């Protein structure tokens, strides 16, 4: 069994617990627990003097995922929870390392290697935090991450209860001959190997994380770019509920846009649909950013479902803008045709209009402007022709 050990004991320079500092919408302790679970830990042990709200929330989440969680006031119970054949993964209190770096050092989830990650003795982290990154030999300090056999844990019973459990386990791992592996300089930059020792340090790392995870911008799609910039400016606020709130607002605006297009001024209906598409873009970017920050990779089906709903309601709005209820005009099919062509073009990354075609908000607001000037059919016809040419003239078909 793989067992993870973390702690919520040490305090930051600001006086609060390091483990409770917020990094990109989550506590440091939650980041550590996610890393342990990504390494295959089936049981998470947390050394903590008190069961804070953060520890209790983490316990509920881990147990909901099917793993075990134990909050321990000291290390006395560790020998009973860790068997000799187990692998024990230890993270230093307050350390948030890049999961990709840790996976590379420890060998990933296929064959986890028993390793002590090390940094040079002259590294800035070792100089600034000697109590956290302890010296392990003349040339190296501990980097705050290790995997060891469970057998030496039984020796903790011979030490007093007030000793530093993590430091003792490091020494026991060294005595057991655990291999030391040096980290490269590029792996130790602050945004990849963060010791959360204050709000200022965490805030700086947070901005670097968000900048790295944010969606790329391209001004050929102006409103999609504006949505990405808005999400980046608002993050980490709203990472938990921002996508849901923006998605709900998007659907409401789109439905109201359909009603206005059917029974009121077509320009107003298209403008409302454009605002709804913009809100949907914000929701999708929020969801994608949250997934990338959590290293989840796949944001789930939600963004795809929302994008399909936007296109469906946008097509309906364009239909009614050309043929208000209860009238019927064959020309109304041009609206859904344009939305469909835009969707097809956006999927063809090599097409010359792929980027602007993906910006549904800009497309709808352009149509609203055309409707306001009384040239909506002509505008839709020109758009349909342009998108069709972009599909036909893409490089792989020439």
C-alpha positions as CSV (number, residue, x, y, z in Angstrom):
1,X,0.0,0.0,0.0
2,X,1.1,3.5,-0.7
3,X,0.6,5.9,2.2
4,X,1.1,9.7,2.2
5,X,2.2,11.8,5.1
6,X,1.6,15.5,5.3
7,X,1.5,18.0,8.2
8,X,-0.3,21.1,9.3
9,X,2.0,22.2,12.1
10,X,4.4,24.9,11.0
11,X,3.5,28.5,10.8
12,X,4.4,31.0,8.1
13,X,6.2,34.3,8.5
14,X,2.7,35.9,8.8
15,X,1.8,33.7,11.8
16,X,-0.8,31.4,10.2
17,X,-0.5,27.8,9.5
18,X,1.3,27.2,6.2
19,X,-1.1,24.4,5.4
20,X,-4.0,26.8,5.4
21,X,-2.6,29.4,3.1
22,X,-4.7,29.7,-0.1
23,X,-3.0,29.0,-3.4
24,X,-5.1,29.5,-6.6
25,X,-8.4,28.9,-4.8
26,X,-7.2,25.9,-2.7
27,X,-5.3,25.5,0.5
28,X,-1.7,24.3,0.5
29,X,-2.9,21.2,2.4
30,X,-5.4,20.4,-0.4
31,X,-2.6,20.8,-3.1
32,X,-0.4,18.3,-1.1
33,X,-3.3,15.8,-0.7
34,X,-4.0,15.9,-4.4
35,X,-0.4,15.3,-5.2
36,X,-0.3,12.3,-2.9
37,X,-3.4,10.9,-4.5
38,X,-2.0,11.4,-8.0
39,X,1.0,9.3,-6.8
40,X,-1.4,6.5,-5.8
41,X,-1.6,7.0,-2.1
42,X,-4.5,4.9,-0.7
43,X,-4.2,6.4,2.8
44,X,-3.4,10.0,3.7
45,X,-2.0,10.7,7.2
46,X,-1.9,14.3,8.5
47,X,0.0,15.5,11.6
48,X,-2.0,18.3,13.1
49,X,-2.4,19.7,16.6
50,X,-6.1,20.5,16.0
51,X,-8.7,19.4,13.6
52,X,-9.3,22.7,11.8
53,X,-12.1,23.2,9.3
54,X,-9.5,22.8,6.5
55,X,-8.4,19.4,7.8
56,X,-12.0,18.3,8.2
57,X,-13.0,19.4,4.7
58,X,-10.0,17.6,3.3
59,X,-10.9,14.4,5.2
60,X,-14.4,14.4,3.8
61,X,-13.1,15.0,0.2
62,X,-10.5,12.2,0.4
63,X,-12.9,9.7,1.9
64,X,-15.5,10.6,-0.7
65,X,-12.8,9.6,-3.3
66,X,-12.5,6.2,-1.7
67,X,-9.2,6.7,0.1
68,X,-8.6,6.7,3.9
69,X,-7.6,9.8,5.9
70,X,-6.3,10.0,9.5
71,X,-5.6,13.2,11.4
72,X,-3.0,12.5,14.0
73,X,-2.0,14.8,16.9
74,X,1.5,13.2,17.0
75,X,3.4,10.3,15.4
76,X,2.6,7.7,18.1
77,X,0.0,6.1,15.9
78,X,2.2,5.9,12.8
79,X,3.8,2.5,13.5
80,X,0.3,1.0,13.7
81,X,-0.8,2.6,10.5
82,X,2.2,1.9,8.3
83,X,3.3,-1.7,7.7
84,X,6.8,-2.9,6.8
85,X,5.8,-3.6,3.2
86,X,4.2,-0.2,2.6
87,X,5.6,2.7,0.7
88,X,5.5,6.0,2.7
89,X,5.5,9.2,0.7
90,X,6.4,12.3,2.8
91,X,6.0,16.0,1.9
92,X,7.4,18.7,4.0
93,X,4.9,20.9,5.8
94,X,3.9,23.8,3.4
95,X,5.7,22.5,0.4
96,X,3.8,22.6,-3.0
97,X,6.0,21.0,-5.7
98,X,5.1,20.7,-9.3
99,X,3.5,17.2,-9.7
100,X,5.3,16.7,-13.1
101,X,8.7,17.2,-11.3
102,X,7.7,14.9,-8.5
103,X,6.5,12.2,-10.9
104,X,9.8,12.4,-12.8
105,X,11.9,12.2,-9.7
106,X,9.9,9.3,-8.1
107,X,9.3,7.3,-11.2
108,X,5.6,8.0,-11.7
109,X,2.6,5.9,-10.7
110,X,3.8,2.7,-12.5
111,X,6.8,1.9,-10.3
112,X,7.2,4.4,-7.5
113,X,10.9,4.5,-6.5
114,X,12.1,4.9,-3.0
115,X,14.0,8.1,-3.3
116,X,15.0,11.2,-1.2
117,X,14.8,14.3,-3.4
118,X,17.9,16.5,-2.7
119,X,19.1,20.1,-3.5
120,X,22.6,21.5,-3.5
121,X,23.8,22.8,-0.2
122,X,24.4,26.3,-1.8
123,X,20.8,26.5,-3.1
124,X,18.7,29.6,-1.9
125,X,16.1,27.4,-0.4
126,X,18.6,25.5,1.8
127,X,20.1,28.8,2.9
128,X,16.8,30.5,3.6
129,X,15.0,27.6,5.3
130,X,17.6,25.3,6.9
131,X,15.0,23.8,9.3
132,X,12.8,22.7,6.4
133,X,15.4,21.6,3.9
134,X,17.7,19.8,6.2
135,X,21.3,18.8,5.5
136,X,21.6,15.2,4.5
137,X,25.4,15.2,3.7
138,X,28.2,17.6,3.0
139,X,27.0,18.6,-0.4
140,X,23.2,18.2,-0.3
141,X,20.0,19.1,1.6
142,X,16.7,17.4,1.6
143,X,14.3,18.9,-1.0
144,X,11.2,18.2,1.1
145,X,9.9,15.1,-0.8
146,X,10.8,11.4,-0.1
147,X,9.5,7.9,-0.5
148,X,10.7,5.3,1.9
149,X,10.0,1.7,3.0
150,X,7.5,1.3,5.8
151,X,9.7,-0.9,8.0
152,X,11.8,1.9,9.6
153,X,8.6,3.7,10.7
154,X,8.4,1.1,13.5
155,X,11.4,2.6,15.1
156,X,9.5,5.8,15.9
157,X,8.2,4.1,19.0
158,X,11.7,4.5,20.5
159,X,11.5,8.3,20.3
160,X,9.8,10.9,22.5
161,X,6.4,12.1,21.4
162,X,7.5,15.8,21.1
163,X,10.2,15.0,18.5
164,X,9.9,16.2,14.8
165,X,8.4,13.1,13.1
166,X,9.2,14.2,9.6
167,X,12.9,14.9,10.5
168,X,13.1,11.5,12.3
169,X,11.7,9.7,9.3
170,X,14.2,11.5,7.0
171,X,17.1,10.2,9.2
172,X,15.6,6.7,9.3
173,X,15.3,6.7,5.5
174,X,18.9,7.7,5.1
175,X,20.0,5.0,7.6
176,X,18.1,2.5,5.6
177,X,20.1,3.3,2.5
178,X,17.4,5.1,0.6
179,X,18.7,6.5,-2.7
180,X,19.2,10.3,-2.9
181,X,18.4,12.0,-6.2
182,X,19.4,15.6,-7.0
183,X,16.9,18.0,-8.5
184,X,18.0,20.1,-11.5
185,X,18.1,23.9,-11.2
186,X,15.2,24.3,-13.7
187,X,13.0,22.1,-11.4
188,X,13.6,24.4,-8.4
189,X,12.2,27.7,-9.7
190,X,9.7,29.1,-7.2
191,X,6.6,28.3,-9.3
192,X,7.6,24.7,-9.5
193,X,9.0,24.1,-6.0
194,X,7.1,26.4,-3.6
195,X,7.5,26.6,0.1
196,X,4.5,28.5,1.3
197,X,6.0,30.6,4.0
198,X,3.8,33.8,3.7
199,X,1.0,35.4,1.9
200,X,3.3,37.4,-0.3
201,X,5.3,34.4,-1.5
202,X,2.1,32.4,-2.1
203,X,0.5,35.4,-4.0
204,X,3.5,35.6,-6.3
205,X,3.5,31.9,-7.0
206,X,-0.3,32.0,-7.5
207,X,0.0,34.6,-10.3
208,X,2.7,32.5,-12.0
209,X,0.5,29.5,-11.8
210,X,-2.5,31.3,-13.2
211,X,-0.5,32.9,-16.0
212,X,0.9,29.5,-17.0
213,X,-2.6,27.8,-16.9
214,X,-4.6,30.7,-18.5
215,X,-6.0,30.2,-22.0
216,X,-3.9,31.7,-24.9
217,X,-5.2,34.9,-26.4
218,X,-5.6,35.8,-30.1
219,X,-7.0,39.2,-31.1
220,X,-8.4,37.7,-34.3
221,X,-11.2,36.5,-31.8
222,X,-11.6,39.7,-29.9
223,X,-14.4,38.8,-27.5
224,X,-13.0,35.3,-26.8
225,X,-9.7,37.1,-26.0
226,X,-11.5,39.6,-23.7
227,X,-13.2,36.7,-21.9
228,X,-9.8,35.0,-21.3
229,X,-8.3,38.2,-20.0
230,X,-11.3,38.7,-17.7
231,X,-11.0,35.2,-16.3
232,X,-7.3,35.7,-15.7
233,X,-7.9,39.0,-14.0
234,X,-10.6,37.6,-11.7
235,X,-8.8,34.3,-10.8
236,X,-8.4,32.8,-8.3
237,X,-11.7,34.3,-7.2
238,X,-14.6,32.3,-8.6
239,X,-12.7,29.2,-9.5
240,X,-15.1,27.0,-7.6
241,X,-18.4,28.7,-8.7
242,X,-17.5,31.2,-11.3
243,X,-17.9,28.8,-14.2
244,X,-21.3,27.7,-13.0
245,X,-22.6,31.2,-12.4
246,X,-21.3,32.4,-15.8
247,X,-22.9,29.4,-17.5
248,X,-26.2,30.1,-15.9
249,X,-26.1,33.7,-16.9
250,X,-25.2,32.7,-20.5
251,X,-28.2,30.4,-20.9
252,X,-30.5,33.0,-19.4
253,X,-29.3,35.7,-21.8
254,X,-29.4,33.4,-24.8
255,X,-33.0,32.3,-24.0
256,X,-34.1,35.9,-23.6
257,X,-32.3,36.7,-26.9
258,X,-34.4,34.0,-28.6
259,X,-37.6,35.6,-27.2
260,X,-36.6,39.1,-28.4
261,X,-35.7,37.8,-31.8
262,X,-39.0,36.0,-32.1
263,X,-41.3,38.8,-30.7
264,X,-39.3,42.0,-30.6
265,X,-36.5,43.8,-32.4
266,X,-34.1,41.3,-34.0
267,X,-31.1,43.5,-33.3
268,X,-31.8,43.4,-29.5
269,X,-32.3,39.6,-29.6
270,X,-29.0,39.1,-31.4
271,X,-27.2,41.5,-29.1
272,X,-28.5,39.6,-26.0
273,X,-27.4,36.3,-27.6
274,X,-24.0,37.8,-28.2
275,X,-23.7,38.7,-24.5
276,X,-24.9,35.2,-23.6
277,X,-22.2,33.7,-25.8
278,X,-19.6,36.0,-24.1
279,X,-20.8,34.8,-20.7
280,X,-20.5,31.2,-21.9
281,X,-17.0,31.8,-23.1
282,X,-16.1,33.1,-19.6
283,X,-17.7,30.0,-18.1
284,X,-15.7,27.7,-20.4
285,X,-12.5,29.5,-19.7
286,X,-13.1,29.4,-15.9
287,X,-13.7,25.7,-16.0
288,X,-10.7,25.0,-18.2
289,X,-8.5,27.2,-15.9
290,X,-9.7,25.4,-12.8
291,X,-9.0,22.0,-14.4
292,X,-5.5,23.0,-15.5
293,X,-4.6,24.5,-12.1
294,X,-5.7,21.2,-10.5
295,X,-3.7,19.3,-13.1
296,X,-6.9,17.5,-13.9
297,X,-6.3,17.9,-17.6
298,X,-9.9,17.1,-18.7
299,X,-12.4,19.7,-17.6
300,X,-15.3,17.2,-18.2
301,X,-18.2,17.3,-20.5
302,X,-19.6,20.5,-19.1
303,X,-17.8,23.0,-21.5
304,X,-18.7,20.9,-24.6
305,X,-22.3,20.7,-23.6
306,X,-22.4,24.5,-22.9
307,X,-20.8,25.3,-26.3
308,X,-23.3,23.1,-28.1
309,X,-26.2,24.8,-26.2
310,X,-24.8,28.2,-27.2
311,X,-24.6,27.2,-30.9
312,X,-28.1,25.7,-30.8
313,X,-29.7,28.8,-29.2
314,X,-27.6,31.1,-31.4
315,X,-28.9,29.3,-34.5
316,X,-32.5,29.7,-33.2
317,X,-32.0,33.4,-32.5
318,X,-30.7,33.9,-36.0
319,X,-33.6,32.0,-37.4
320,X,-36.2,34.2,-35.6
321,X,-34.2,37.3,-36.5
322,X,-34.9,36.6,-40.1
323,X,-38.4,35.2,-39.6
324,X,-40.2,36.5,-36.5
325,X,-42.9,34.4,-34.9
326,X,-45.4,33.4,-36.4
327,X,-44.1,34.2,-39.8
328,X,-42.4,31.6,-42.0
329,X,-39.7,32.5,-44.5
330,X,-37.4,29.9,-46.2
331,X,-34.6,32.4,-45.9
332,X,-34.6,31.8,-42.1
333,X,-32.5,28.6,-42.6
334,X,-29.6,30.9,-43.5
335,X,-29.1,31.7,-39.8
336,X,-28.6,28.1,-38.6
337,X,-26.5,27.5,-41.7
338,X,-24.1,30.3,-40.8
339,X,-23.8,29.0,-37.2
340,X,-23.2,25.5,-38.4
341,X,-20.5,26.6,-40.9
342,X,-18.8,28.7,-38.1
343,X,-18.8,25.5,-35.9
344,X,-17.3,23.4,-38.7
345,X,-14.7,26.1,-39.6
346,X,-13.6,26.5,-35.9
347,X,-12.9,22.8,-35.8
348,X,-10.5,23.0,-38.8
349,X,-7.4,24.6,-37.2
350,X,-5.7,25.0,-40.5
351,X,-8.6,27.0,-42.0
352,X,-7.8,30.7,-42.4
353,X,-11.0,31.8,-40.5
354,X,-10.8,29.1,-37.8
355,X,-9.9,31.5,-35.0
356,X,-12.5,34.2,-35.6
357,X,-15.1,31.5,-36.4
358,X,-14.8,30.1,-32.9
359,X,-15.7,33.5,-31.4
360,X,-19.4,33.1,-31.3
361,X,-20.0,36.3,-29.3
362,X,-18.3,38.5,-31.9
363,X,-20.3,36.8,-34.7
364,X,-23.6,37.4,-33.0
365,X,-22.8,41.0,-32.2
366,X,-21.8,41.6,-35.8
367,X,-25.2,40.1,-36.8
368,X,-26.9,42.4,-34.3
369,X,-25.2,45.4,-35.9
370,X,-26.3,44.2,-39.4
371,X,-29.9,43.8,-38.1
372,X,-29.8,47.3,-36.7
373,X,-28.9,48.7,-40.1
374,X,-31.5,46.5,-41.9
375,X,-28.9,44.4,-43.8
376,X,-29.1,41.1,-41.8
377,X,-29.9,38.8,-44.7
378,X,-27.1,40.3,-46.7
379,X,-24.7,40.0,-43.8
380,X,-25.6,36.4,-43.2
381,X,-25.1,35.6,-46.9
382,X,-21.7,37.2,-46.9
383,X,-20.7,35.3,-43.7
384,X,-21.9,32.0,-45.2
385,X,-19.9,32.5,-48.3
386,X,-16.8,33.5,-46.4
387,X,-17.0,30.5,-44.1
388,X,-17.6,28.2,-47.0
389,X,-14.6,29.5,-48.8
390,X,-12.5,29.1,-45.7
391,X,-13.5,25.4,-45.5
392,X,-12.9,24.8,-49.2
393,X,-9.6,26.6,-49.4
394,X,-7.9,25.2,-46.3
395,X,-4.4,24.0,-47.0
396,X,-5.1,20.3,-46.7
397,X,-7.7,20.5,-49.6
398,X,-5.6,22.7,-51.9
